[in-house]
Amino acid sequence: MKRALLIPLMLAAGLATGGGAAFGVATVTGPREAPEKEAAPMPTFVATGPILVPLVDSDGGLAGYGTIEVQLEVAADTKEDVASRLPLLLNAINLRTYRAPLASGPDRLLPDLAAFRQLVFVAAVETYGKGTVSRVAITSAKPA
C-alpha cells in the first residue's frame, strides 16, 4: 500500500517543483519580447491588359480564343521593374498557352481560370525571379 501512495505523491512533488522553478525563472528574467520586424512594403498591383489566349482542348485541338485580364501583386518598390519587363512576361505566357489545355465548360469555349492563373504565375517566376510576384489576380475572362 505504501507503494501505491508513493508513486502519485512523487509525481505531484515533481510537477510542483518543476512548475515552481519555471515560474521563478520567468519572474526573474521577465517576459521575452519578439524581435521587431521591418514592415514589408505595401503590395500593389500591375495590370497586364487584355491577353488573347488560345483555348486548347485536352486532345490538342483549338477550341477557340479567350480574352483574360490579369493583375500581378508585387511589392511597391518593384512595380516599375515589373511594368518595364511586362512584354517578356506576355511572351512567356504566349509560349505556354498553346500547349496547355485551357478549354473548359460544356462547349469548351470558357477558359480554365485555375490552370491559367498557375500558368501565369510560373511564367512570372521565370520572367521576374522567385518572390517578385506574390499573387496573380484574374480580373476579367471572356470568350473572344
C-alpha atoms as one frame of an Amber mdcrd trajectory, in Angstrom:
protein
   0.000   0.000   0.000   2.904   2.319   0.624   3.999   1.928  -2.991   0.532
   2.836  -4.310   0.676   6.140  -2.428   4.358   6.837  -3.004   4.240   6.950
  -6.840   1.439   9.585  -7.169   2.976  11.593  -4.321   6.370  11.659  -6.074
   4.700  12.619  -9.346   2.852  15.523  -7.692   6.021  16.690  -5.930   7.984
  16.608  -9.187   5.323  18.606 -11.021   5.170  21.188  -8.231   8.948  21.543
  -8.122   9.280  21.887 -11.914   6.381  24.307 -12.188   7.745  26.425  -9.333
  11.189  26.545 -10.921   9.730  27.587 -14.288   7.654  30.305 -12.635  10.679
  31.582 -10.727  12.883  31.743 -13.807  10.163  33.523 -15.795   9.652  36.037
 -12.986  13.347  36.805 -12.618  14.198  37.066 -16.314  10.987  38.862 -17.292
   8.869  38.274 -20.380  10.636  37.756 -23.659   9.750  40.206 -26.368   9.687
  39.240 -30.000  12.281  40.983 -32.154  10.853  43.801 -34.200  10.411  43.033
 -37.858  10.787  45.584 -40.580   7.486  46.408 -42.153   7.197  44.816 -45.569
   6.484  47.237 -48.394   2.823  47.540 -49.258   1.797  45.337 -52.173   0.500
  46.936 -55.336  -0.996  45.521 -58.494   0.384  45.776 -62.013  -2.188  45.299
 -64.776  -1.182  43.322 -67.837  -4.046  44.485 -70.014  -6.113  42.075 -72.102
  -4.343  38.870 -73.091  -5.665  36.901 -76.071  -5.422  33.236 -75.072  -5.903
  30.235 -77.367  -8.247  27.740 -75.697  -6.732  24.366 -76.442  -8.675  21.155
 -75.817  -7.188  18.239 -73.897  -6.597  16.462 -77.227  -4.526  19.430 -78.530
  -7.143  20.902 -80.858  -8.006  24.584 -80.869 -11.453  25.140 -79.334 -11.468
  28.928 -79.623  -9.952  32.041 -78.108 -10.490  33.867 -74.853  -9.576  37.306
 -73.569  -8.268  37.416 -69.998  -7.130  40.417 -67.976  -4.650  39.767 -65.190
  -3.104  41.818 -62.398   0.121  40.840 -60.642   0.566  41.551 -56.935   4.088
  42.877 -56.359   5.892  44.952 -53.734   5.591  48.700 -54.228   9.323  49.146
 -54.752   9.405  46.658 -57.659   6.362  47.987 -59.535   8.352  49.925 -62.158
  10.686  46.994 -62.834   7.762  44.600 -63.283   5.945  47.044 -65.569   9.039
  47.596 -67.704   9.502  43.852 -68.318   5.819  43.157 -68.983   6.402  42.307
 -72.692   8.739  39.492 -71.595   6.018  38.129 -69.321   3.429  38.277 -72.096
   5.820  36.382 -74.368   6.361  33.704 -71.703   2.580  33.386 -71.256   2.101
  33.095 -75.030   4.734  30.365 -75.283   2.873  28.303 -72.677  -0.786  28.802
 -73.591  -0.803  26.944 -76.894   0.453  23.800 -75.118  -1.763  23.972 -72.019
  -5.310  22.562 -72.146  -7.218  25.660 -71.045 -10.619  24.954 -72.644 -13.392
  24.192 -70.163 -17.151  24.393 -69.899 -19.796  22.377 -71.714 -18.986  23.851
 -75.131 -15.207  24.102 -74.417 -15.254  27.876 -75.053 -14.601  29.058 -71.499
 -11.056  29.351 -70.139  -9.977  27.238 -67.160  -9.102  30.040 -64.743  -7.229
  27.963 -62.160  -4.955  26.475 -64.806  -4.392  29.885 -66.414  -3.585  31.506
 -63.050  -0.972  28.807 -62.383   0.408  29.229 -65.905   0.794  32.995 -65.426
   2.445  32.518 -62.022   5.003  30.072 -63.455   5.712  32.470 -66.328   6.110
  35.347 -63.833   8.606  33.361 -61.764  10.573  32.640 -64.934  10.483  36.278
 -66.053  10.980  38.169 -62.775  12.520  35.595 -60.453  11.129  33.838 -57.420
   9.447  36.072 -54.846   8.841  39.129 -57.021   5.231  38.276 -57.865   3.329
  37.104 -54.813  -0.091  36.534 -56.361  -1.908  36.556 -59.693  -5.418  38.030
 -59.793  -7.670  37.444 -62.780  -9.925  40.469 -63.152 -11.770  39.580 -66.357
 -12.234  36.491 -68.501 -14.496  36.127 -71.516 -14.610  34.242 -74.780 -13.224
  36.202 -77.722
